Structures are given as structure tokens and as C-alpha cells.
Amino acid sequence: MAGEAQLRTDAVARGRALKRANAITGVLCGFVPAVLLAVQSPPAAARWLLGFAAGLVWANLFEYGYHRFLLHLPGTFFAQRHLFHHGSVGAPDEAAHVNLGGSPLWVVALFAVNGLPVVALDIVFGLRISPGALIGFACYFLVVEEFHWRIHLGQQLPPGLRFARYYHLAHHDHPDGRFNIFLPLWDKLLGTTSDRGRTAPPR
């Protein structure tokens, strides 16, 4: 039991350090280019807000698509890595496999895949929403990482969002649905809010 407790302690320390490194990387990848773009071509306040909202919706869709079509596509590199996470639920080393970013390098890649097309379209059409969108990406990334950590480590969630623990853990019971972690917008729109598994208690 002492060995298991030490394994759990070490896993939490590793997971927390990785979460911090990923968060710093996410802030740099989102806010720094957003500021540079805004200085070059300042958007109006409405464009900031529009971009931020679009960034949140896009990040939620990306989370859904990435989780459903890459992480759960059998036999792929991404699916094999994701199996470590699914296989660690309830294990002493669970905390070491919770971070969605994997590593700061993967976070940079994630922001490049999300951000470059938005910035390119923004430049071509002169929309001036990419600074807000990049900040939206960064904020969504930070929040979803924090929620995912709290869900798996049994930590407190904000009032009104406590259902997210049951919603996400139901995905672990039946991984063919519930691909959004705490904000099931695209699960609802695309019909993957499976009712199997755990059900949420009153909020």
C-alpha cells in the first residue's frame, strides 16, 4: 500500500508539472500571436468579441473531432496513446495520463493546426477576428485541461457544471459517445450524447 501511495503521489506531481508547462505554452501560443496581430491591424471591440466567441466554438468542435475521429480511431498512433489514458482510470498512476496536451510540443502543434488556417483566412478576407479567436483557443484549452484534471482527480467543479464529471466518466464507461469533456455542444448537435453509463445527479 505504501508503494501504491508513493506511485499516486509521484503521478500527481508529474501530471501537475506537465499541466503547468502545457498551460504556459498555451498562453504563449494564443496570446502572443494575438497581440502581435492586433498591433499590426487593431480590431474594433466587436471584432474582438466576435473572434473570441468564434474561437470558443471552433475549439469545442476541434476537441470533439479530435477526440472522436483521431483518439478513437483503432490502430492509429493517436489511439494507442489515448489508450493509456482510458486504461489508467482508477489506477494509482492515473494523474500522469490525464493531460490532454501530452507535452508542450503537442500543444504548439495543436495551436498551429487550429490557428494558422484562421489567421490565413483572416488576412485574406480582412475580418480582423483572429486575435480574439486565438485568445478564445487559449482560454478554452486552459479551461478544458483544468476540467479534465479535476474530473479525474475528484476535485471540485464550479456550481452548475458538476454534471461534467458524470458526463465525462460515462464516456470512459462507453467510449462510443460523449466526446466533449465539459461543454457538450457538438455531442448534442451531432447526436453522440449516449444515455448509457453513468447519469448526472442534480446540479
ABEGO torsion letter per residue (X at the ends): XAAAAAAAAAAAAAAAAAAAAAAAAAAAAAAAAAAAAAAABBBBAAAAAAAAAAAAAAAAAAAAAAAAAAAABBGBAAAAAAAAAAAABGBAAAAAAABAAGBAAAAAAAAAAAAAAAAAAAAAAGAGAAAAAAAAAAAAAAAAAAAAAAAAAGBBBBBGAAAAAAAAAAAAABAABGABAABAAAAAAAGABBABEBBBBBX
